[in-house]
Amino acid sequence: MGSWLNGLKHSVFIKKLVYMVIGAVSYPGLAIVNKLQINGMENLKKLPKNNVLFVSNHQTYFAEVITFLHIFCAVSWRKKNKLGIPYYLLWPYTRVNFVSAEETMKKNWLSKVFALAGAVMVKRVWVDESKETRKGLDPSDTRKISRALNKNWVITFPQGTTTPYAKGRKGTAFLIKHNKPVVIPVVIAGFNTAFDKKGLKLKNKGTKLTVTFKDPIQYNADDSTEKILDDVMNAIEQSVQFKPQSVNPS
């Protein structure tokens, strides 16, 4: 990312402006052309303002994150289980970060601008758009995410890929052990039907999009990373027990 963008990403004013623009452009595809159903939205009001980790399954590069930002803004304006009229974009809630692959966010001008919405860029990457490959998590990436948790809510996708039922990364469990955040599992559905893989173009209209915020995961920080990761993958319904018989192993 260019030096000028590095400076802009720390500006709250710029972040709010990016939210307003992205929110206005994306709202019709989420709530008018398609139908967004939100479950458990009312529970978000009880959460602290920092050290909250949202762990979710992943179907597109950007559509789910954009949807979460809409929902968090709507909650801050006391909305309940729906977005309603998006006047919340006039003063959006911006104490949110999301974990994203560095190469994805640097790919073009649009992704660079979207990064200003709060991307925590890490080096586990897709080396080829036709085949997603995960690399190891750099220790500096873990520190970046920990710093974000100290200030804000953080969204992460434990699988690091849009492939359903792929194995989760132990880095997510390490973050939980180290930072002891409130961990909110999220289950999303319908986004890969409604949008292209990037999540920026509509493929189908009238799709039911669902976002379900579950109760916080109960864990013990002394648990092994394996157990914590298993609990996370079960909570976001991506473990082996949730895999349909027709889905081939990754």
C-alpha positions in Angstrom: 0.0 0.0 0.0 1.4 3.4 -0.9 2.6 5.7 1.8 -0.2 8.1 1.3 -2.7 5.3 2.0 -0.8 4.3 5.1 -1.3 7.7 6.5 -5.0 7.8 5.5 -5.8 4.5 7.1 -5.3 5.9 10.6 -7.8 8.8 10.0 -11.2 8.2 11.6 -12.7 10.7 9.2 -11.5 8.8 6.2 -12.7 5.5 7.7 -16.2 6.9 8.3 -16.2 8.3 4.7 -15.2 4.8 3.3 -18.0 3.2 5.4 -20.5 5.7 4.0 -19.5 5.1 0.4 -19.2 1.4 0.5 -22.3 1.1 2.6 -24.4 3.2 0.2 -23.2 1.2 -2.8 -23.6 -2.3 -1.2 -26.9 -1.7 0.7 -29.3 -2.4 -2.3 -27.6 -5.8 -3.1 -27.9 -6.9 0.5 -31.4 -5.6 1.6 -33.3 -4.9 -1.6 -32.2 -7.0 -4.5 -31.5 -9.9 -2.1 -33.0 -10.4 1.3 -30.8 -10.3 4.4 -31.9 -12.2 7.5 -30.0 -11.4 10.7 -30.2 -13.6 13.8 -28.9 -12.8 17.2 -28.3 -9.1 16.4 -29.7 -7.9 19.7 -27.0 -9.7 21.6 -24.3 -7.5 20.1 -25.4 -4.5 22.2 -24.1 -6.2 25.3 -20.6 -6.6 24.1 -17.6 -4.6 25.3 -16.1 -2.0 22.9 -12.8 -3.9 22.5 -11.3 -7.4 22.7 -14.2 -9.0 20.9 -13.2 -11.6 18.2 -15.9 -12.5 15.6 -15.0 -15.9 14.0 -17.0 -16.8 10.9 -17.1 -19.1 7.9 -16.2 -17.5 4.6 -17.8 -17.6 1.2 -16.6 -14.5 -0.7 -13.6 -12.1 -0.3 -15.5 -9.0 0.7 -19.3 -9.4 0.9 -19.4 -10.9 4.4 -17.1 -8.2 5.8 -19.2 -5.5 4.2 -22.4 -7.0 5.6 -20.9 -7.2 9.1 -19.9 -3.6 8.9 -23.5 -2.7 8.0 -24.8 -4.8 10.9 -22.4 -3.3 13.5 -23.3 0.2 12.4 -27.1 -0.6 12.5 -26.6 -2.0 16.1 -25.0 1.2 17.2 -28.2 3.0 16.1 -30.3 0.5 18.1 -31.6 -1.5 15.1 -33.0 -4.9 16.0 -32.5 -7.9 13.6 -32.7 -5.9 10.4 -30.8 -3.1 8.7 -33.9 -1.0 7.9 -33.3 2.4 6.3 -29.5 2.9 6.3 -29.4 6.3 8.0 -26.8 4.7 10.3 -24.3 5.4 7.5 -24.5 9.1 8.3 -22.4 8.4 11.5 -21.1 4.8 11.2 -19.6 2.7 13.9 -16.0 2.3 13.0 -14.3 0.5 15.9 -14.0 -2.6 13.8 -11.0 -4.3 12.1 -11.0 -7.3 9.8 -8.2 -9.8 9.0 -7.5 -10.0 5.3 -4.7 -11.4 3.1 -2.2 -8.6 2.2 -2.0 -9.6 -1.5 -5.8 -9.4 -1.8 -6.0 -5.9 -0.3 -3.1 -4.6 -2.5 -4.5 -6.1 -5.7 -6.2 -3.0 -7.2 -7.3 0.5 -6.3 -10.7 -0.7 -5.1 -9.3 -3.2 -2.6 -6.8 -0.6 -1.4 -9.6 1.8 -0.7 -11.6 -0.9 1.1 -8.5 -1.6 3.2 -9.1 1.9 4.7 -12.2 0.5 6.3 -10.1 -1.3 8.9 -8.1 -4.1 7.2 -5.4 -5.9 9.3 -3.3 -7.3 6.5 -1.5 -10.6 7.0 0.8 -12.6 4.8 -1.2 -15.8 4.5 -2.1 -15.5 0.9 -3.9 -16.9 -2.1 -1.0 -17.4 -4.6 -3.3 -18.1 -7.4 -7.0 -17.1 -7.8 -7.8 -20.5 -9.3 -6.3 -22.4 -6.4 -6.2 -21.1 -2.8 -3.1 -21.9 -0.9 -2.5 -21.1 2.7 1.0 -20.2 4.1 2.1 -20.1 7.7 1.0 -17.1 9.9 3.9 -14.7 10.4 4.5 -13.8 14.1 4.2 -10.1 13.2 0.7 -10.8 11.9 -0.3 -12.1 15.2 0.9 -9.0 16.9 -1.0 -6.8 14.4 -4.3 -8.6 15.3 -3.6 -8.5 19.0 -3.1 -4.7 18.8 -6.3 -4.4 16.9 -8.2 -6.4 19.6 -6.8 -4.1 22.3 -8.8 -1.2 20.7 -11.6 -2.7 18.6 -13.8 -5.6 17.5 -12.0 -7.8 15.1 -13.5 -10.1 12.4 -11.5 -13.1 11.3 -12.1 -16.2 9.2 -10.4 -19.2 10.8 -10.2 -21.2 7.6 -8.5 -18.5 5.6 -10.2 -19.7 2.4 -13.6 -19.6 0.8 -13.5 -23.4 0.4 -16.3 -24.9 2.6 -15.3 -27.2 5.4 -11.6 -26.5 5.0 -9.5 -27.0 8.1 -9.1 -24.1 10.5 -5.8 -22.4 11.3 -4.2 -22.8 14.7 -3.3 -19.1 14.6 -6.9 -18.3 15.5 -6.7 -20.5 18.6 -3.4 -19.0 19.6 -4.9 -15.5 19.4 -7.7 -16.6 21.7 -5.3 -18.1 24.2 -3.1 -15.1 24.2 -5.7 -12.3 24.2 -8.6 -14.0 26.0 -11.2 -12.1 23.9 -15.0 -12.6 23.9 -15.3 -15.0 21.0 -18.5 -14.6 18.9 -19.1 -17.4 16.3 -20.9 -16.3 13.2 -22.5 -18.6 10.6 -23.3 -17.1 7.2 -25.1 -18.6 4.2 -26.2 -17.5 0.7 -23.3 -15.2 -0.2 -21.7 -17.5 -2.7 -25.0 -17.8 -4.4 -25.8 -14.1 -4.6 -22.3 -12.8 -5.3 -19.2 -13.6 -7.3 -16.1 -14.9 -5.5 -14.9 -11.4 -4.7 -18.3 -10.5 -3.3 -18.5 -7.3 -5.4 -20.7 -8.4 -8.3 -24.3 -9.8 -8.1 -24.7 -13.2 -9.7 -28.3 -13.8 -8.6 -31.3 -11.8 -7.4 -33.8 -12.8 -4.7 -31.2 -14.8 -2.7 -31.8 -15.3 1.0 -28.7 -14.2 2.9 -28.4 -15.2 6.5 -26.1 -14.0 9.2 -26.4 -15.7 12.6 -24.5 -14.4 15.6 -24.3 -17.1 18.2 -23.7 -16.9 22.0 -20.0 -16.4 23.0 -17.9 -19.5 22.9 -17.1 -20.8 26.4 -13.5 -21.7 26.6 -10.6 -22.1 29.1 -7.4 -20.2 28.2 -5.5 -23.2 29.5 -7.1 -25.5 26.9 -4.8 -26.7 24.1 -4.9 -24.8 20.8 -6.3 -28.0 19.2 -9.3 -28.0 21.6 -10.0 -24.3 21.1 -9.8 -24.6 17.4 -12.1 -27.6 17.4 -14.6 -25.6 19.5 -14.4 -22.7 17.0 -14.9 -24.9 13.9 -17.9 -26.6 15.5 -19.4 -23.3 16.5 -19.1 -21.9 12.9 -20.4 -25.2 11.6 -17.4 -26.0 9.5 -16.1 -29.1 11.2 -16.3 -32.6 9.7 -19.6 -33.4 11.5 -21.3 -30.6 9.5 -20.0 -31.6 6.1 -22.7 -33.0 3.8 -21.9 -36.4 2.3 -21.8 -34.9 -1.2 -19.0 -32.5 -0.3 -15.6 -33.9 -1.3 -12.7 -33.5 1.2 -10.5 -30.4 0.7 
